[in-house]
Amino acid sequence: MADAGVLRAAAASAAAGCTVAGVVAVTVAVVAGPGPGLTGYVSEAGVTASGYAGAYRIGVFALAAALLLLAAALPPALRAAAALLVAGAAGTALSGAVTCSTGCPLPPFEAATVADLVHGGASIAATAAVVFAMLAVVLAPAAGRALRRVAAVGASLALPLSGAVGLAMLLAGRGGLVGVLERLLLAVAAGWGLVTAGVLGLGQRRPIVTNGSPGREPDL
């Protein structure tokens, strides 16, 4: 229906806006905050002692909203991907609501508090849900060529980065390697969400016209 298409286009545009706002806010908190730079986790910008903790949380909640809006913007046939994005939004919101302690310690190399484990687990689960959402789009023929191409590029980058981050956390612990890999993975996830939102928004606004009459929706 046309009304549903307009609503999905609006959700896609809002998702793009929330993604940009969230990335900017988190980046400002990470760069300007008192954290350890590339040798620490992004989440360290949100610890209570940081003067930019408010900006970090606003950014995280904006990204959670972006995932929800992106789920609403997806075509009805992509229910699995939408459900994964909703799960990713819930994990992202939880990671913003629960603050880790200084250094955001995680096992096996550091002693972690309950809040550290909740925050770390929610962050990991949220990222994993977004990566699986990419795969769900790739594996769904109903997604159309454009969405599947974007998801394929995102997944081809995110999957090896996810594996590298996991191994680095288990074998090396907190440090420059994990810090750089984590930032690259988060950048890929945000980039995929932003480009996907753009494809969805533009696709819904430009229906195909054949022989002077409206045709089917564009092959997303």
LUMSEKOL-190986 format. One record per residue (C-alpha): residue number from 1; residue in three letters; z, y, x. Coordinates in nm, 4 decimals, decimal comma. Last residue first. Layout:
<nodes>
- pos  code  c3  c2  c1
- NUM  Ala  Z  Y  X .
...
</nodes>
This chain:
<nodes>
- pos  code  c3  c2  c1
- 220  Leu  -0,3312  -0,2908  1,5400 .
- 219  Asp  -0,6565  -0,3758  1,3669 .
- 218  Pro  -0,7086  -0,0681  1,1554 .
- 217  Glu  -0,6098  -0,0862  0,7863 .
- 216  Arg  -0,8814  -0,2245  0,5623 .
- 215  Gly  -1,1677  -0,0149  0,4391 .
- 214  Pro  -1,1762  0,3190  0,2653 .
- 213  Ser  -1,5160  0,4088  0,1222 .
- 212  Gly  -1,8026  0,6065  0,2732 .
- 211  Asn  -1,9910  0,3053  0,4017 .
- 210  Thr  -1,6812  0,1777  0,5906 .
- 209  Val  -1,3739  0,3882  0,6587 .
- 208  Ile  -1,1018  0,2505  0,8852 .
- 207  Pro  -0,7572  0,3932  0,8290 .
- 206  Arg  -0,6439  0,6596  1,0784 .
- 205  Arg  -0,2849  0,7594  1,0028 .
- 204  Gln  -0,1441  0,4073  1,0088 .
- 203  Gly  -0,3056  0,3320  1,3434 .
- 202  Leu  -0,1820  0,6544  1,5003 .
- 201  Gly  0,1799  0,5821  1,4114 .
- 200  Leu  0,1693  0,2151  1,5064 .
- 199  Val  -0,0021  0,2767  1,8391 .
- 198  Gly  0,2381  0,5581  1,9213 .
- 197  Ala  0,5435  0,3502  1,8307 .
- 196  Thr  0,4127  0,0710  2,0514 .
- 195  Val  0,3651  0,3177  2,3383 .
- 194  Leu  0,7235  0,4452  2,3058 .
- 193  Gly  0,8815  0,1026  2,2648 .
- 192  Trp  0,6890  -0,0410  2,5588 .
- 191  Gly  0,7860  0,2531  2,7769 .
- 190  Ala  1,1527  0,2180  2,6851 .
- 189  Ala  1,1524  -0,1523  2,7722 .
- 188  Val  0,9604  -0,0925  3,0965 .
- 187  Ala  1,1987  0,1874  3,1974 .
- 186  Leu  1,4985  -0,0356  3,1230 .
- 185  Leu  1,3558  -0,3061  3,3491 .
- 184  Leu  1,2838  -0,0594  3,6301 .
- 183  Arg  1,6332  0,0861  3,6063 .
- 182  Glu  1,7912  -0,2583  3,6221 .
- 181  Leu  1,5807  -0,3557  3,9229 .
- 180  Val  1,6830  -0,0430  4,1151 .
- 179  Gly  2,0547  -0,0829  4,0453 .
- 178  Val  2,0534  -0,4582  4,1018 .
- 177  Leu  1,9068  -0,4131  4,4485 .
- 176  Gly  2,1216  -0,1111  4,5354 .
- 175  Gly  2,4494  -0,2787  4,4586 .
- 174  Arg  2,6557  -0,4725  4,2059 .
- 173  Gly  2,6435  -0,8455  4,2617 .
- 172  Ala  2,4369  -1,0294  4,5192 .
- 171  Leu  2,3816  -1,3820  4,3907 .
- 170  Leu  2,4698  -1,3670  4,0213 .
- 169  Met  2,3700  -1,0058  3,9586 .
- 168  Ala  2,0575  -1,0458  4,1709 .
- 167  Leu  1,9579  -1,3599  3,9829 .
- 166  Gly  1,9908  -1,1906  3,6459 .
- 165  Val  1,8087  -0,8774  3,7594 .
- 164  Ala  1,5237  -1,0828  3,9076 .
- 163  Gly  1,4852  -1,2879  3,5904 .
- 162  Ser  1,4750  -0,9751  3,3776 .
- 161  Leu  1,2252  -0,8126  3,6157 .
- 160  Pro  1,0031  -1,1197  3,5974 .
- 159  Leu  1,0088  -1,1067  3,2149 .
- 158  Ala  0,9815  -0,7294  3,1756 .
- 157  Leu  0,6523  -0,6737  3,3581 .
- 156  Ser  0,4406  -0,9411  3,1900 .
- 155  Ala  0,6309  -0,8739  2,8669 .
- 154  Gly  0,5341  -0,5066  2,8620 .
- 153  Val  0,1696  -0,5760  2,9423 .
- 152  Ala  0,1547  -0,8449  2,6755 .
- 151  Ala  0,3310  -0,6202  2,4240 .
- 150  Val  0,0737  -0,3440  2,4740 .
- 149  Arg  -0,2106  -0,5933  2,4413 .
- 148  Arg  -0,0542  -0,7515  2,1324 .
- 147  Leu  -0,0117  -0,4170  1,9614 .
- 146  Ala  -0,3736  -0,3232  2,0269 .
- 145  Arg  -0,5264  -0,6589  1,9346 .
- 144  Gly  -0,3656  -0,7209  1,5985 .
- 143  Ala  -0,0084  -0,8129  1,5108 .
- 142  Ala  -0,1266  -1,0858  1,2734 .
- 141  Pro  -0,1990  -1,3094  1,5723 .
- 140  Ala  0,1768  -1,3191  1,6455 .
- 139  Leu  0,2527  -1,4641  1,9904 .
- 138  Val  0,2279  -1,1306  2,1730 .
- 137  Val  0,4437  -0,9614  1,9075 .
- 136  Ala  0,7161  -1,2261  1,9418 .
- 135  Leu  0,6971  -1,1933  2,3209 .
- 134  Met  0,7648  -0,8205  2,3016 .
- 133  Ala  1,0519  -0,8884  2,0610 .
- 132  Phe  1,1892  -1,1353  2,3168 .
- 131  Val  1,2039  -0,8516  2,5709 .
- 130  Val  1,3791  -0,6271  2,3187 .
- 129  Ala  1,6329  -0,8981  2,2345 .
- 128  Ala  1,7012  -0,9597  2,6052 .
- 127  Thr  1,7761  -0,5911  2,6585 .
- 126  Ala  2,0186  -0,5870  2,3673 .
- 125  Ala  2,1896  -0,9077  2,4796 .
- 124  Ile  2,2378  -0,7732  2,8330 .
- 123  Ser  2,3811  -0,4448  2,7057 .
- 122  Ala  2,6095  -0,6190  2,4553 .
- 121  Gly  2,7362  -0,8598  2,7214 .
- 120  Gly  2,8038  -0,5786  2,9675 .
- 119  His  2,9912  -0,3673  2,7125 .
- 118  Val  3,1906  -0,6599  2,5768 .
- 117  Leu  3,2674  -0,7901  2,9268 .
- 116  Asp  3,3691  -0,4486  3,0560 .
- 115  Ala  3,5830  -0,3877  2,7464 .
- 114  Val  3,7615  -0,7197  2,8027 .
- 113  Thr  3,8347  -0,6132  3,1603 .
- 112  Ala  3,6356  -0,7357  3,4590 .
- 111  Ala  3,7410  -0,8653  3,8001 .
- 110  Glu  3,4456  -0,8400  4,0367 .
- 109  Phe  3,2112  -1,0795  4,2198 .
- 108  Pro  3,1425  -1,3348  3,9437 .
- 107  Pro  3,1851  -1,1425  3,7224 .
- 106  Leu  3,1224  -0,7869  3,6016 .
- 105  Pro  3,2671  -0,4509  3,7018 .
- 104  Cys  3,1438  -0,1357  3,5211 .
- 103  Gly  3,2183  0,0771  3,8311 .
- 102  Thr  3,4902  0,2679  3,6496 .
- 101  Ser  3,5779  0,0893  3,3255 .
- 100  Cys  3,3216  0,0059  3,0575 .
- 99  Thr  3,2950  0,2046  2,7376 .
- 98  Val  3,2478  0,0309  2,4027 .
- 97  Ala  3,0554  0,2464  2,1519 .
- 96  Gly  2,7427  0,2787  2,3628 .
- 95  Ser  2,7222  -0,0937  2,4354 .
- 94  Leu  2,7809  -0,1620  2,0670 .
- 93  Ala  2,4932  0,0680  1,9693 .
- 92  Thr  2,2621  -0,1081  2,2135 .
- 91  Gly  2,3653  -0,4509  2,0877 .
- 90  Ala  2,3029  -0,3491  1,7265 .
- 89  Ala  1,9666  -0,1943  1,8159 .
- 88  Gly  1,8626  -0,5091  2,0023 .
- 87  Ala  1,9530  -0,7195  1,6984 .
- 86  Val  1,7395  -0,4893  1,4835 .
- 85  Leu  1,4599  -0,5219  1,7402 .
- 84  Leu  1,4874  -0,9002  1,7247 .
- 83  Ala  1,4622  -0,8908  1,3459 .
- 82  Ala  1,1516  -0,6701  1,3678 .
- 81  Ala  0,9870  -0,9095  1,6147 .
- 80  Ala  1,0527  -1,2023  1,3817 .
- 79  Arg  0,9359  -1,0105  1,0750 .
- 78  Leu  0,5986  -0,9220  1,2254 .
- 77  Ala  0,3942  -0,9893  0,9097 .
- 76  Pro  0,5521  -0,6874  0,7385 .
- 75  Pro  0,3814  -0,4490  0,9848 .
- 74  Leu  0,6199  -0,2832  1,2337 .
- 73  Ala  0,7479  0,0661  1,1525 .
- 72  Ala  1,0879  -0,0501  1,0241 .
- 71  Ala  1,1528  -0,2379  1,3504 .
- 70  Leu  1,0485  0,0735  1,5423 .
- 69  Leu  1,2970  0,2754  1,3403 .
- 68  Leu  1,5784  0,0358  1,4252 .
- 67  Leu  1,4819  0,0359  1,7935 .
- 66  Ala  1,4671  0,4159  1,8012 .
- 65  Ala  1,8098  0,4390  1,6370 .
- 64  Ala  1,9551  0,2285  1,9204 .
- 63  Leu  1,7778  0,4563  2,1687 .
- 62  Ala  1,9361  0,7612  2,0054 .
- 61  Phe  2,2755  0,5875  2,0230 .
- 60  Val  2,2268  0,5333  2,3963 .
- 59  Gly  2,1228  0,8940  2,4528 .
- 58  Ile  2,4193  1,0322  2,2599 .
- 57  Arg  2,6430  0,8002  2,4593 .
- 56  Tyr  2,5041  0,9237  2,7916 .
- 55  Ala  2,5270  1,2896  2,6908 .
- 54  Gly  2,8914  1,2414  2,5970 .
- 53  Ala  2,9698  1,0590  2,9226 .
- 52  Tyr  2,8272  1,3486  3,1225 .
- 51  Gly  3,1574  1,4701  3,2635 .
- 50  Ser  3,2208  1,1179  3,3857 .
- 49  Ala  3,5818  1,0001  3,3843 .
- 48  Thr  3,5366  0,8229  3,0488 .
- 47  Val  3,2627  0,5975  3,1821 .
- 46  Gly  2,9154  0,6622  3,0385 .
- 45  Ala  2,7237  0,7333  3,3599 .
- 44  Glu  2,8459  0,3971  3,4885 .
- 43  Ser  2,6218  0,2336  3,2292 .
- 42  Val  2,3156  0,2911  3,4494 .
- 41  Tyr  2,4648  0,0437  3,6934 .
- 40  Gly  2,5365  0,1347  4,0538 .
- 39  Thr  2,3620  0,1531  4,3917 .
- 38  Leu  2,0834  0,3784  4,2641 .
- 37  Gly  2,3179  0,6733  4,2173 .
- 36  Pro  2,6900  0,6124  4,2635 .
- 35  Gly  2,7946  0,7971  3,9467 .
- 34  Pro  2,9218  1,1546  3,9355 .
- 33  Gly  2,6773  1,2618  3,6633 .
- 32  Ala  2,3633  1,4710  3,7126 .
- 31  Val  2,1164  1,1864  3,7634 .
- 30  Val  2,2720  0,9281  3,5310 .
- 29  Ala  2,3706  1,1710  3,2549 .
- 28  Val  2,0355  1,3501  3,2711 .
- 27  Thr  1,8528  1,0160  3,2576 .
- 26  Val  2,0586  0,9039  2,9581 .
- 25  Ala  1,9774  1,2216  2,7659 .
- 24  Val  1,6073  1,2170  2,8558 .
- 23  Val  1,5687  0,8478  2,7686 .
- 22  Gly  1,7419  0,8966  2,4350 .
- 21  Ala  1,5380  1,2011  2,3370 .
- 20  Val  1,2107  1,0302  2,4297 .
- 19  Thr  1,3041  0,7134  2,2417 .
- 18  Cys  1,4308  0,9081  1,9405 .
- 17  Gly  1,1010  1,0955  1,9165 .
- 16  Ala  0,8934  0,7784  1,9458 .
- 15  Ala  1,1044  0,6062  1,6806 .
- 14  Ala  1,0657  0,9072  1,4495 .
- 13  Ser  0,6880  0,8860  1,4851 .
- 12  Ala  0,6955  0,5117  1,4150 .
- 11  Ala  0,9201  0,5602  1,1111 .
- 10  Ala  0,6816  0,8229  0,9753 .
- 9  Ala  0,3861  0,5896  1,0268 .
- 8  Arg  0,5762  0,3102  0,8529 .
- 7  Leu  0,6515  0,5396  0,5591 .
- 6  Val  0,2868  0,6453  0,5347 .
- 5  Gly  0,1732  0,2818  0,5428 .
- 4  Ala  0,4204  0,1896  0,2704 .
- 3  Asp  0,2868  0,4717  0,0537 .
- 2  Ala  -0,0727  0,3554  0,1118 .
- 1  Met  0,0000  0,0000  0,0000 .
</nodes>
